[in-house]
Amino acid sequence: MQNLQETLIEILRNDTTYFSDDRLLKNKLTEDAFKLQPKLIKYILSDNRLKKHFFLDIDGVLVFDKDKFIQFVNDKQFLPDSYTSFKNTIGLLDESGDYFKEKKEVVLIWPYKDCVLEGGQDKEDQKRNEIFYNEILAPDEIDRLFDPKVLTNFRRYDGDGEHPNPEISRDDNLIIKGNNLLALHSLKKRYRGKVKLIYIDPPYNIGNDSFGYNDRFNHSTWLTFMKNRLKIAGDLLSDDGAIFVQIDYHEVAYLNVLLNEIFGRDNFVQLISVKTASPAGFKTVNPGPIDVTEYVLFYTKNKTKFKFRKGYVPITYDDNYDLVIEDINESPKNWKLTPLRNIIYELNGIKIGNTPQQSAKNAKEKWGEFWKTIRHNLMGEYALNNAEKVVSIRDPHKPTDKLKELLKKSKIERDTIFIYQKSNDDEVNGTGYVINGGALSFYSNKVKTIEGKLTATELLTDFWADISWDGIAKEGGVKLKNGKKPEKLIKRLVEIATNDPNDIIMDFYLGSGTTAGVAHKMGRRYIGIEQLDYRENDTVVRLNNVINGDQTGISKSVGWKGGGSFVYAELKKWNLNYIEEIEAAESTKDLLPIYDRMKSEAFFRYDVDLCKFDEKEFEKLEMDQQKKVLIECLDKNHLYVNLSEMDDATYEISVEDKEMNRKFYGL
């Protein structure tokens, strides 16, 4: 005889609403049970045992016990792939639900994966437990959460100062204050598919609250926190856009797989390692290798549409380029190659011996123990100033059959220059030169202008050790302890992913505003979102400094002189106002009037019973506990005012704000 699970599966198997690829669609089944979907009810009623098990007979009326049914279908014995079976385990699973061992295709599974964080970031002194709504079980709650929010306090900042309720356009730079998840959904209609570059530096989940973020998420909560935001970020990204996410070693592996799932494994470009510190000071007391590295995960929206740009980093001197062409202006057949070291010796009065060893001995006698360093520096300086005639002999990349024959010939006819036409025209005139079994590579191809300075370079790799974190405290005229990033780092990412002043750059963990400041100086449009208040060190202060000609960071290298503007707006607070008042209260006498207003104006959590509030018991609590009780009573889903309720008199939205919202949202 079939058990209940087998019976239900047999009944539903032929309905594609609930079955796909021979697998039961648990989420759809649970959602329809929650909604009392008639079709599902009929299926259950069609079998007497199912009917008896999931329906109550009350005076001849059958009542569906949906809670019992939902619990039944989510039991791990019935649906082992349900998220409920992973309450105690986070790991990599294959498509069959088995833990990852040696599979190529993996999916990151964790508790609450199908949930949405209700509240969001919080101040470090509150450290409240984050609350979730399940996407499947409460879709109406999720719809309300993600509705666009009312914006307020619109201002434009430019060289003439601050201007309230300005004219706005889609070309404006934009800074929004408020919860980034809700702000992103508020921007969805206006900016969907239009953002070229997203850079974020999210909380690292390391139990360190020095950024001011609530960084104490447990592992699965942090993953859900990131998934919610990365999904909407993907919607905003253009088809030819890219996203860079900076993180440290604590979560980089899981974040990599999460990004694979959201953006697609085929759109993963690179894991960039960035040296952020030196092994000095207090770091050296830690056991094991010293941690000096962070990581930037680089993904595109669609790799086939993204235009990759070569990057270059400065070097002191590439000593492979150790030959100089004499008589460079003569016909190539008359060129003669001289060792660069010999030219340096001659220029500095060093007698050249019959062998390189003898010449080196003579140089050492003049320069002492530092002769190698001095010679290397002098060679680098000469090569930079004479790059058009300094060369190296190298094996050509992917030589054609014709070139291979020429290389063989050059090995026999030594010291003779052979000319050939290159298949690519990276070098001057697309002309190549062969001698002694190799091709000439010119130092001039390595010399470029970086940070406003002519320098030798090499191609950018996935390890960045050339950007210093020292001395960035004063960049932009603002400070952010332990959270600030160098302007040079953001500049490099902008150069990799954008080339057009109309390209939009977004950062929804804006902090002290490095990304916005760099974008402004580089003539790009930008959108920044930040929830926390850094006061004299926030983005508005920094961008005003930029507008007024800030000369720190990348300013000199990009020739920044000042100018431009940006528009600032805030998500309209509601329950968040009460939270801020509660946090600022200094006594119980201050808290009770706030609670009285909350009862008539605020939104409480569904599970709060106001009838049980005992004022005398409340007064016995410590002040911190009193604040915690009142804050926990509030529904964090109503921290801000929904745009759909803008005309509700309860919220007292001003005429000016209503007009600005209509302009912004295109109503």
N, C-alpha and C positions, 0 to 999 in steps of 0.2 A: 504494500500500500504506500502511495506517495505521501511524503510529509508536506507540511504547509508550504515550505519554500518551493519544493518541486511542483506543487499544484499551481502556485501563483505564476511561476516561470512558464509552465506549460500553457496557461491561459493567455499570457501576454506575448508569447514568443512570436506570433505572426503579426503583431502590431508594431510597425516601424517607429511609432511614437515612443515606445518604451524599449525597443530592441534594435541594436545596430551592430553589425559585424559579430553576431552571435553573443553580444554582451548586453546585459540589462543596463539601461540608462538610469542609474540610481538617482541622479539629480532631478531629472524630469519626473520620475515617479514620486519623489518626495515633494516636489513643488506642486504637482497636481493633487496630491493628497492634502496638502495644506490649503489649496484653493477649493477643495471639494469638487474636483472636476467630474462632471456627470459620467463621462465615458469610463473613467477609472472605477467609479462607484458601481456601475453596471457590471464590470468585469468581476469585482469582488462578490457582488450579490449572485453571480451566476453559479457559484459553487457553495453548497450548503455548509461545508466545514469552514470555508473562509468567512461566510456570512455570520456563522455562529461565533467565530473567534473575534471578529472586528466590529460587530454591530451589537448594540444593546437593545433589547426589546422592552420598551417602556409603555405599558398599557396598549400594546398592539402597534406602537410606532417604533420603527427601526432608527436608531441613532448611531451614526458612524463614529467610532472611536479613532479619530485621526492620529492622536498622539501615540496610541498603542501601535497603529499601523506604521507610522514613521519610525518609531523605535525598532519595530520588527525588521523593516527593510534596511535599516542602518546597522543592524547587529553584525559584528564582524564574522560570525559564523555563516551568515547569509550572503553578505557582500564584503568579501575580504579586501576589496579595493576602496572601500569607503574611508573617508578621512578619519572616521572614528576609530579605525583599527590602528591608527598611528599616533595615538595620544601620548605614548611614551617613547616613540622612536622617530628620529629624523634620518632619512637616508636617501640613496639613489636607487630608483627602481627601474626595471625595464618595462616594456609594454604589457608584459604578462603579469605584472605585479610582483615579480621576484626581485630581490635585492640585487643591485648592480655588482657584477664581479668582473667579467671581461666582455661586456657588451659595448657596442659602439653607440647605440641610441639610448639615451637616458633622459629621465624626467625627474625633476626635483620635487619630492613629496614632503609635506610637513603638516602638522596640525593646523587647522583653520585656514588652509590654503584657499578655500572658496569663500573666505570672509573678507569684510572690509573694515578697516579701523574706523571706529565711530568718531573718536575725538581728534587725536593727532598729537603733535608735539606739545610739550608742556614745560613750564618753568622747572628748573632743577630742584627748587625747594618744595615742590608738591609731590613729585614722583608717584603720581597716582597709577593704579593698574589700568592699562589700556582696555577699552571695551570694544566688543565686536558685534557687528550684525552679519548674519549669514546671507550671502547673495541669493541662495536658493530658498531659504525658509522665510525670508522677509524682503521680497523684492520691492514692495511699496516703500519700506523704510530706506532702502538703498536709493530709489528714485528721488526721494525727498532730500537725502543727504547730498546727492550730486546735482541737484537743481542749481542753476546760476544764482549767485548771491548779489544782494544790493551792494553797490559801491558808494562810498561817501568820502568827504574831505578831498575832492578833486583839486589838484593844484598843478600848475606848470612852473618849472624852475628854468630860468635862463640867465643870461648875463645881467639882466636888469632886476633880478630877484624873483620873488614868489608871486604868482598870479592865481587867485582862486577861480573855480568854475570856468576853466579856459575852453576855447574851441579845441576839439580833438579830432585826430584823423588816424587812419591805419598806419601812417608813416611815423607816428610818434614813438619815441622810446618810452617804456612803461615800467614803473615800479609799483608793485602791489604789496600792501602790508596785510598779513593774515595767514591762516592755515593754508599750507601749500597744496594739499590734496583738493580742498574745496575751491581754491583760486584756480587751479589747473582746469577743473571742470567748468568753472565760470568762463574761462577763456576758450573753451573747446569750439564753440560755434564760430567765433571771430578768427581764430588762428589755426583751425584744424588743417594739417597738411602744409603749413606755411613756414615752420621753423626749420632753419637750415642746420643749426648746431645747438645741441644741448650739452652743457657741462654741469655736473653736480658733484658736490663733495658732501655726501650725506653723513649722518651719525654712524660711527664705525662699530657700534655695539661692543664696546670694550669696558663698560662699567665705569667710564670716566666722564663726568658731567662738566668738564671744564669749558666746553663750548657754550654752555647754557641750554643745550638741548636735553631732553630727557633721554639719555643715552643708555638707560638701564633696561632695555627690552630683553626679554629672554629670546633664545635663538629663533624659535618659530614665529614669535610675534614680530621680531625685526624683519624676517623674510616677508611676512604678510604686509607689514608697513611699507617695504620697498616695492613689492609687487603691485600694490594699489597705485602707487605713484608712477612706476615705470610703464604700466599699461596705458595710462592716459598720456604720458609723455610720448609714447609711440604714436598715438593718434595725432598729436600736434606736429610731429616731425614730418618734413617733406620727403617725397620719394627719393630725392637725391641728397638727403640729409644724413647726419651722423650724430651719435651720442657718445660722450666720454664720461665714465663714472669712476671717480677716484676713491680708493679704499685701501685699508692696510691688510695684513695677513690674516686677521681674525675671521673675516667673512669672504675673502676674495674667491675661494673655491666655489662656495655655494652661490655667490652672486654671479659668477661666470655661468653656471648652469641655469640660473634663473633668467639671465639675459638671453641665453640660448633659446629658452622656451618662449620668451616674449618677442624677441626680434628675429629668431631663427638662427640656427647654427651656421647656415651658409653666409649669414651677414656678419659673423664675427670676423674682425680684421686683425686685432693684435692685443696682447696683454703687454702693456708698456711698464717697465720697472723704472721708478724715479728715485734717485738718491736724494733723500731729504735732510740728512744730517751726517755728521762725522762721528766716529767712535771715540768720543771724548767726554770728559766730565762724568756726571752721575751714571750715564748709560753703561760705562765700563764695569760697574759693579754687578750688572745682571749676569747670571750664568749663561753659558753657551755663546754662540755668535751674536754680536751686537746688532740690534735691529735699526737699520738706517734707511730702509726702503719702503716706499708705498707703491701702489699700482694704479694704473689707469686702464680700464677696460674700454676698448674702442670697438663700437658696432656701427654699422650703417643701417638705414631703413631698407635699402635695396642696393646691394653691392654692385649690381650691373649698371645702376644709374649714377652711382657716386663717382665724382671726378677726383681721382687721387692726385695729390700734388707732392712732389719730392721735397723733402726737408733736408736742411744742411746744418751742421754744427761746426763751430770754430775749432781748429787745432793749432798747435804751435808750429809744427813743421813735420812733413812726411818725408823721412830720410830715404825713402825709396827713390825719390827724385834727386839723384846725385850726379847728374850729368848736365853739361852746358853745351849748347850748340854754338860753335864759333862761326862767325860770319853769317849770322842768321838771315841777313838781307841778300846773301848770294843764292844761287840756284841750289836746291836741296842736294843735288849730286856733288856739290862742293863743300857740304857741311862736314865739319869735324867735331867729334864729341870729346870734351875734356872733363875729367873728374871735377866736380864742384869744390871738393876740399882743396884741390890744388889752387884754384882761383882764390879761395879764402886765404890760404897760406901766402900767396904772392901779394895780395892786397895788404897783408899785415906784416910783410917783411920776413916771412919764414922761408928758410932755404928748403927747396924741394929736393929730397933725396932720390936715389935710384930706385927705391922701393917705397910703398906706402908706409911700411914700418919705420923706415929711416926718417921720412917726412914727419910722422907722428912724434918720433923722438925729438926732432928739432923743435916741434911746436910745444912739446912738454917742457923743454928747457926754457922757453920764453914765458909760457903761461903757467907753469907749475902744475899742481895737482888738478887744477880746474880746466885744463886745456880741452877736455872732451866736451864739457858743458859750454865753454866759450865758443868752441868751434861749431857746435850744434846750433847755438843761438845765432851766430854770424851767418851760417849757411841758411838758416830759416829766413833771416832778414834779407839776404841776397836773393833767395828764391822768390820771395814775395815781391821784391822790387824789379825782378827780371823774369817774371813768370812766363813770358812768351818764348823764352829760349832755354828754360830749365826743363829737363825731361827725365823720364825713366824708360827702361826697355822692359816691356811686359808681354806676356802671352795674351793675344787678342781674344776677346769674348766671342765665342761661337763663330770661328773663322769659316769663310766659304771655302769650297774646294780650290778655287783659283788662288785665294790668299794662302792656303796651306802649301801650294806649290811654290809660291813666292817666298815663303818662310824657309822652305828647304833650300832654295837657291841662295838665299842670303846667308845661310850657314856655311856655304861653300865659298862664296865671294865675300869674304870678311871685310868689315869697315866700309861697305858700299851702301849708300842710301837707295832704296827702291821705293817707288811711288805707286800707290794704288787708290782707287776710288772707294770710299767707305760706303757701306750699305745704309748707314744712318748718318745724319749730318750734325751730330752733337759737337763736333770739332769744326774749326774754321774751314769753310769751303767743302766740307765733307771729304777732305783729302787725307789719306793716311800714309805713314812712312814706316818702312821695315828696314831693320839692320841687325845683322848677326843673330838671326833666328827669332827675333822678337819685334813687336810694334812699338813705335815711340808714343808715349803718353805725355802730354804737355801739362806742366804745372798750372798754366793759366786756366785750365778747366776746373781746377780745385779752388781758385781764388774767387771769392764773392764778397759782397757787402752784407755784413750781419751786425745788427745793433748800431748801424751807422758807421761801421769801421770795416775797411778792407782787410780781409783775413783769409788764410788758407782754411779749407773746409773738408769735411767728409760727409757722406750721406748719413742721414738720420737713421738710427737703429731703434731697437725696442728697449735699449737701456740708456736712460738720460742721466748723466752724472755732471752735466755742465751747467746746470741751473742752480745757483746758490740760494739757500734759504736764509743765509745770514744777511743782516742789514735790511730786511723787508719791513721791519716794525713801523717805519715812518712812511711807507708807501701810501699815497692817497691822503696823507694827513690823518689817518685813523688807525686804531689798534684793535687786534682781536687775538688774545693770547692763545697760542697753540692751534688756532684755526685758520690763520691767514695763509694764503697761497701767493707765491711770487707772481708779479704781473708778467714776467717773461714766460712762465709756464702757460698761462692762458693765451698769451700772444702766439706761442707756437701752435697751440691747438686751433686757434682761429685761422692761422696761416695754412694749416693742413686741410681744413674743411671748408673754408669760405674764400671768396675772391671778389664779391660784388657788394657794394655799399648797401644794396637793398636786402642782403641776406640778414635774416633775423637770428640772433643768438639768445638763448634762454638759460637761466640758472634759477632753479626754484629752491636752492639752499644758499641764498645769496650772501648771508653773513655780513661782512663789512663791505661788500660790494666790489670785490676784485674783478669779477667777470664783467660787470656793467662798466666799470671804469676803463678796463682795457678795450672793450667794444667801442665805447665812446671815443677814446683816443684814436682808434684804428678806423673810425668812420663807418662802423657797422650799426645796424639797428639792434635793439636789445629789449628783452623782457626779464625782469627780476622779481622774485617773490621771496619774502622773508616774514616770519612770524614774530620773532623775538625783537625786543627793543634794546638796541645798543647805544641809544642816546647820542652822546658826542662822537661815537665811533660807528654810527650806522651809515647805510648807503647814501641817504640824502645828503649828509655832511660830505661824504667823499665825492659824490658827483658834483656838488656845488664847487668843491675844490678843483675838480677837473675842468668844469666850465670856466673857472677863473684862471686857468692856465697852470695847474699843478705840474711841477717839473720832476716829480719822483718817478720811480719805476721805469716804464718804457718810453716816457715822454720824449726824451732826447733822441732816442733811436728812431722814432716815428715822426719827429719834428712837430710835436704837439705844442700849440700856442694858446689853446683855449677856445671857447665858443660852444654852440649847440644848446640843446634843451632836453628835458624829459618831463613826463607827466607822472604824477604820484596819485594813488588812490588807496583806500582802505576798505576791506570787507566790513560791512555794517554789523557791529556787535549787537548781540542781545543777551543771551545767558552769559556770555563772556564778560559783559559789564559787571554782572553780579559777582563773578569769580574774582575779578580784579578788586572790587570793593571789599570782598571778604578778606582777600589777602592783605589789603592795606589797613584793615581794622586793627585797633590797638587794645580794645577791651570788649567784654561780653555786651556791655551797654551799646557799643557800636554795632555788634552783630545782630542783635534782636530786631532793630528797625529794618535792617537789610532783609532779614527773613520775612518780616511782615509784608514788605513790598514784593518779595519773591512770590508769596502766596497768591497775590493778585495779578502779577505781571509775567513771572518767569514760567518756563516749561520744566516740569519735574520728570524724573525717570518714571517709567510705567510701574515699577515695582516699589515706589515710595508711597507709604500710607501716612498722609499728613495727620490723621487722627491719632496716631501713636506718638506724635511729637510731644514730649513732656518738658516744659520750660524749666521746671525745677531740676530735673535730672540733667538737662542740657547745661545748666549753670554749674553743675558739679564737675563737669569735664574740664581738662586743661585747655588753655586757649588754642593750642595747635589742633587738639582733637575736635573742638567746636568748629573750627574752620574746615577741617576735613569732612565732618558730618554734613555741613551745609553745601560744600562743593560737590560731594558725592550724590547729594539729592538732585542736582541739576542734570537735565538731559543734555549731554555734550553734543547731541545731534542738532541742537538749536543754539549753538554758540553764535551763529550769524543769521541775518534775516534773508529769507529766500526772495528772489526777484519777483516771483509770482505773487508775493504778499506785500509788495511795495506800497499799494494803495490802502492797506489796512491801517486805520487810524491808530491802532495800538502802538505801532512802531514809530509814529511821529516823523515820517520821512519828509524832509523839507521839499518845497516846490523846486528849489534849485537842484537838489540831489535827484529828484525824479527826472528832471529834464536832462541832467548829465547822464543818468543811466539809460534813458531812451536813446541818447546819441551814441553812447558806448556800445550798447547791445543792438543798435539798429532797429529799435521797435517802432 
